[in-house]
């Protein structure tokens, strides 16, 4: 039923809110879904949130979107996931993707910025031979 007080959107566009799941390898799958959604100009992402790899995707998408709209978001997501997969090849098998993420994306930033994540990264870096 249509609410008489609610304005009708005649543009054919739909606003969506996204909640992205966690769970390890789901992150790369989520990237593919986000890439597809960003291609569809009928959809406007109004809000985005996530846990674990879903949160990483949300932040990377938002950063890219602020820099270059839909194309910037797609480019940023592709760069992010390719950098993780490229870095994984050169790491010893004992290091997980999460450690790779911390070393590749966060460590230079935390070293310069002294953030709350800095002790975590330092502990992980020290504990891994």
C-alpha positions as CSV (number, residue, x, y, z in Angstrom):
1,X,0.0,0.0,0.0
2,X,1.3,3.5,-0.9
3,X,1.4,6.0,1.9
4,X,-0.2,9.2,0.6
5,X,2.2,11.4,2.7
6,X,5.3,9.7,1.4
7,X,6.7,11.3,-1.8
8,X,7.1,9.0,-4.8
9,X,10.5,8.7,-6.3
10,X,10.1,8.9,-10.0
11,X,13.8,8.8,-10.8
12,X,13.9,5.0,-10.8
13,X,16.7,5.0,-8.2
14,X,16.7,3.0,-5.0
15,X,18.4,3.8,-1.8
16,X,20.0,0.9,0.0
17,X,21.6,0.3,3.3
18,X,24.3,-2.4,3.5
19,X,25.4,-4.6,6.4
20,X,28.4,-6.6,5.4
21,X,29.2,-9.8,7.2
22,X,32.5,-11.1,8.6
23,X,34.0,-14.5,8.3
24,X,37.5,-14.6,6.8
25,X,37.3,-15.4,3.1
26,X,33.8,-13.8,2.8
27,X,35.6,-10.5,2.4
28,X,36.7,-11.2,-1.2
29,X,33.2,-12.5,-2.0
30,X,31.7,-9.3,-0.6
31,X,34.1,-7.3,-2.8
32,X,32.6,-8.9,-5.9
33,X,29.1,-8.1,-4.7
34,X,30.0,-4.5,-3.9
35,X,31.6,-4.1,-7.3
36,X,28.4,-5.3,-9.0
37,X,26.2,-3.0,-6.8
38,X,28.4,0.0,-7.6
39,X,28.1,-0.8,-11.3
40,X,24.3,-0.4,-11.1
41,X,23.5,3.3,-11.3
42,X,20.0,2.7,-10.2
43,X,21.2,2.0,-6.6
44,X,22.4,4.6,-4.2
45,X,24.3,3.3,-1.2
46,X,22.9,5.4,1.7
47,X,24.6,3.7,4.6
48,X,27.2,0.9,5.0
49,X,28.5,-1.0,8.0
50,X,30.2,-4.4,8.6
51,X,32.2,-6.7,10.8
52,X,35.7,-8.1,10.3
53,X,36.3,-8.2,6.5
54,X,32.9,-6.6,6.0
55,X,34.1,-3.6,8.0
56,X,37.3,-3.4,6.0
57,X,35.2,-3.4,2.8
58,X,33.0,-0.7,4.2
59,X,35.9,1.6,5.0
60,X,37.7,1.0,1.7
61,X,34.5,1.6,-0.3
62,X,33.7,4.8,1.7
63,X,37.3,6.1,1.2
64,X,37.2,5.5,-2.5
65,X,33.7,6.9,-2.9
66,X,34.8,10.1,-1.2
67,X,37.8,10.4,-3.5
68,X,36.1,9.5,-6.8
69,X,32.5,8.4,-6.5
70,X,31.4,5.0,-7.7
71,X,34.4,4.6,-9.9
72,X,36.7,5.6,-7.1
73,X,35.1,3.1,-4.7
74,X,35.4,0.2,-7.3
75,X,39.0,1.1,-7.9
76,X,39.9,1.4,-4.2
77,X,38.3,-2.0,-3.5
78,X,40.1,-3.7,-6.3
79,X,43.4,-2.2,-5.2
80,X,42.9,-3.2,-1.6
81,X,42.0,-6.9,-2.4
82,X,44.7,-7.2,-5.0
83,X,47.3,-5.8,-2.6
84,X,46.2,-8.4,0.0
85,X,46.4,-11.3,-2.4
86,X,49.8,-10.1,-3.8
87,X,51.2,-9.7,-0.4
88,X,50.0,-13.1,0.7
89,X,52.2,-14.8,-2.0
90,X,55.4,-13.3,-0.5
91,X,54.6,-14.1,3.1
92,X,55.5,-17.3,4.9
93,X,52.7,-19.8,5.1
94,X,52.4,-19.3,8.9
95,X,51.1,-15.7,8.5
96,X,47.4,-15.3,8.0
97,X,45.6,-12.8,5.8
98,X,44.7,-10.8,8.9
99,X,48.4,-10.4,9.8
100,X,49.0,-9.5,6.1
101,X,46.3,-6.8,6.4
102,X,47.8,-5.4,9.5
103,X,51.3,-5.3,8.1
104,X,50.4,-4.0,4.6
105,X,47.7,-1.5,5.4
106,X,47.9,-0.4,9.0
107,X,51.5,-0.7,10.2
108,X,53.0,2.4,8.4
109,X,50.0,4.4,9.4
110,X,50.1,3.4,13.1
111,X,53.9,3.9,13.3
112,X,53.4,7.5,12.2
113,X,50.1,8.2,13.9
114,X,50.5,6.3,17.2
115,X,46.9,5.0,17.3
116,X,45.2,2.5,19.5
117,X,45.9,-0.3,17.1
118,X,49.7,0.3,17.3
119,X,50.3,-2.0,20.4
120,X,48.3,-4.8,18.7
121,X,50.4,-4.6,15.5
122,X,53.6,-4.4,17.5
123,X,52.7,-7.5,19.5
124,X,51.7,-9.4,16.4
125,X,54.9,-8.3,14.6
126,X,57.1,-9.4,17.5
127,X,55.4,-12.7,18.0
128,X,55.8,-13.8,14.3
129,X,59.3,-14.9,13.4
